[in-house]
Amino acid sequence: MIDVIINRTNSGSIQSFEISGHAFFANKGNDIVCAGVSAVSVGTVNAIHMLTGITPEIEHDSGLLQCVIPENIPEQHMEKVQILLEGMVVSLQTIEEEYGKHIRITFKK
C-alpha cells in the first residue's frame, strides 16, 4: 500500500508531505496507481520549483518521496505553493477514492 502523510501547520498550510510504499495494484511497469501517484507528486514538486522559484527540500528514492517546504518564503510565493500542494492533495484523494485498497492518505498537524 502507498502511504501518504500530509503535514500541516497549525494554521492549516501544508508544510511537508511523505509518500512511501508501493501500491501492488499490478506488476511493476503496469501499476497505474503507482504511476498516477508518482506523476501527481513529482509533477507538483517540479511545478513548485518552476512556477515559484522555490526549491523544496526533497528526498527521493525507490518507493519514497519526502518534500519539505522551506520556511520564511515570501507570502506571494507561499500562496502559489499552497495552491499547488492543495491541488496535489485533491488529485491524490481522487486516486484514493477509486483505489482505496492501494493508497491511504493521512493528515497530521
Summary of the structure (lengths in Angstrom):
residues: 109
radius of gyration: 13.7
end to end distance: 22.4
largest distance: 43.3
contacts: 300
relative contact order: 0.25
helix: 41%
strand: 28%
